[in-house]
């Protein structure tokens, strides 16, 4: 009998985690956003990192300042975030571990050239990595028309079938049963959205799973801040646009997060 597919929640288990190289535990970057290939069964294709990944996710004036400052110091005509293919991810735990060598690590080259090299007495950090397994961290000139960013799904207003406001998206549930990536492992598919009646900051996992609202004091705090929280399967979502999510079913037909 086959094992059940692994389940993660993007904001709780992936976003803002450190990315380290498997061979020597060396820090590479952070997961600032995730690239998603949309469709009937959308799935995660890559980790995005750097100010041009984090800035749009933060939004507002801080996000705008972050992205514009980074563009100011980048030499490319249309700079984009740094990108690591999900096919090289070997483990997701307290950190995201990736395989391969960093022979062509664009982010490190930029830091070395613009930051480290200007420190008095700093030595160069060039590595002579073996060429057989290269971890490609590429600079993207612009987002592809056939991809989207997962961070853009967070914080959206959710409306019911009649147009009434149901709440806001607070997390995205991922199930590792998507297409095979580089003949290595299956992709994480976007299975659904966690929706809270009130948006009041980040959730920390106490509101989902069999141990719902435990410890009780934290559970009471989460209820007070976020109100009721429910889960919408992907096929219960009628449409997405730049600002809102429209449900195809009524709020009371959505699953409780205790079932997750």
JONORQUI-V299399 format. One record per residue. N is the residue number from 1. RES is the residue in one small letter. SS is DSSP state (2 for helix, 1 for strand, 0 for the rest). NEAR is the number of other C-alpha atoms within 12 Angstrom. Layout:
# JONORQUI-V299399
N:RES:SS:NEAR, N:RES:SS:NEAR
This chain:
# JONORQUI-V299399
1:x:0:3, 2:x:0:6, 3:x:0:8, 4:x:0:9, 5:x:0:17, 6:x:0:21, 7:x:1:26, 8:x:1:31, 9:x:1:34, 10:x:2:43, 11:x:2:33, 12:x:2:27, 13:x:2:25, 14:x:2:37, 15:x:0:37, 16:x:0:27, 17:x:0:27, 18:x:1:26, 19:x:1:35, 20:x:1:31, 21:x:1:30, 22:x:0:23, 23:x:0:19, 24:x:0:14, 25:x:0:18, 26:x:0:20, 27:x:1:22, 28:x:1:38, 29:x:1:36, 30:x:1:32, 31:x:0:42, 32:x:0:35, 33:x:1:39, 34:x:1:45, 35:x:1:40, 36:x:1:36, 37:x:1:26, 38:x:0:23, 39:x:0:19, 40:x:0:17, 41:x:0:23, 42:x:0:31, 43:x:1:36, 44:x:1:43, 45:x:1:36, 46:x:1:36, 47:x:1:44, 48:x:1:44, 49:x:1:38, 50:x:0:40, 51:x:2:34, 52:x:2:39, 53:x:2:43, 54:x:2:36, 55:x:2:29, 56:x:2:31, 57:x:2:35, 58:x:2:24, 59:x:0:20, 60:x:2:13, 61:x:2:14, 62:x:2:16, 63:x:2:20, 64:x:2:20, 65:x:2:19, 66:x:2:23, 67:x:2:27, 68:x:2:22, 69:x:2:18, 70:x:2:25, 71:x:2:23, 72:x:2:16, 73:x:2:20, 74:x:0:26, 75:x:0:14, 76:x:0:15, 77:x:0:13, 78:x:0:18, 79:x:0:26, 80:x:0:32, 81:x:0:41, 82:x:1:38, 83:x:1:41, 84:x:1:43, 85:x:1:31, 86:x:2:40, 87:x:2:28, 88:x:2:35, 89:x:1:34, 90:x:1:22, 91:x:1:22, 92:x:1:28, 93:x:0:18, 94:x:0:16, 95:x:0:26, 96:x:1:31, 97:x:1:33, 98:x:1:37, 99:x:0:30, 100:x:0:31, 101:x:1:27, 102:x:1:35, 103:x:1:23, 104:x:1:26, 105:x:1:29, 106:x:2:28, 107:x:2:33, 108:x:2:30, 109:x:2:24, 110:x:2:24, 111:x:2:22, 112:x:2:20, 113:x:2:20, 114:x:2:17, 115:x:0:18, 116:x:2:18, 117:x:2:18, 118:x:2:13, 119:x:0:13, 120:x:0:9, 121:x:0:8, 122:x:0:12, 123:x:0:13, 124:x:0:18, 125:x:0:19, 126:x:0:19, 127:x:0:15, 128:x:0:11, 129:x:0:17, 130:x:0:14, 131:x:0:14, 132:x:0:11, 133:x:0:16, 134:x:1:22, 135:x:1:31, 136:x:1:31, 137:x:1:36, 138:x:1:29, 139:x:1:31, 140:x:0:27, 141:x:0:18, 142:x:0:20, 143:x:0:23, 144:x:0:15, 145:x:0:11, 146:x:0:14, 147:x:0:20, 148:x:1:29, 149:x:1:38, 150:x:2:44, 151:x:2:34, 152:x:2:33, 153:x:2:37, 154:x:0:40, 155:x:0:32, 156:x:0:32, 157:x:1:31, 158:x:1:42, 159:x:1:31, 160:x:0:28, 161:x:0:21, 162:x:0:15, 163:x:0:19, 164:x:0:18, 165:x:1:23, 166:x:1:35, 167:x:1:34, 168:x:1:37, 169:x:1:44, 170:x:1:41, 171:x:1:41, 172:x:1:44, 173:x:1:39, 174:x:1:36, 175:x:1:29, 176:x:0:29, 177:x:0:25, 178:x:0:28, 179:x:0:23, 180:x:1:18, 181:x:1:22, 182:x:0:14, 183:x:0:11, 184:x:0:15, 185:x:1:22, 186:x:1:25, 187:x:0:35, 188:x:0:40, 189:x:1:38, 190:x:1:40, 191:x:1:35, 192:x:1:40, 193:x:1:45, 194:x:1:51, 195:x:1:45, 196:x:1:40, 197:x:0:29, 198:x:0:28, 199:x:0:28, 200:x:0:21, 201:x:0:18, 202:x:0:24, 203:x:0:33, 204:x:0:24, 205:x:0:30, 206:x:0:26, 207:x:0:40, 208:x:0:32, 209:x:0:21, 210:x:0:14, 211:x:0:17, 212:x:0:24, 213:x:0:25, 214:x:0:20, 215:x:0:15, 216:x:2:14, 217:x:2:14, 218:x:2:20, 219:x:2:24, 220:x:2:18, 221:x:2:21, 222:x:2:30, 223:x:2:26, 224:x:2:19, 225:x:2:20, 226:x:2:28, 227:x:0:23, 228:x:0:32, 229:x:1:41, 230:x:1:38, 231:x:1:42, 232:x:1:42, 233:x:1:30, 234:x:2:31, 235:x:2:21, 236:x:2:25, 237:x:1:31, 238:x:1:24, 239:x:1:22, 240:x:1:25, 241:x:0:17, 242:x:0:17, 243:x:0:17, 244:x:1:26, 245:x:1:36, 246:x:1:34, 247:x:1:37, 248:x:0:25, 249:x:0:27, 250:x:0:24, 251:x:2:32, 252:x:2:17, 253:x:2:16, 254:x:0:29, 255:x:1:24, 256:x:1:24, 257:x:2:29, 258:x:2:21, 259:x:2:17, 260:x:0:29
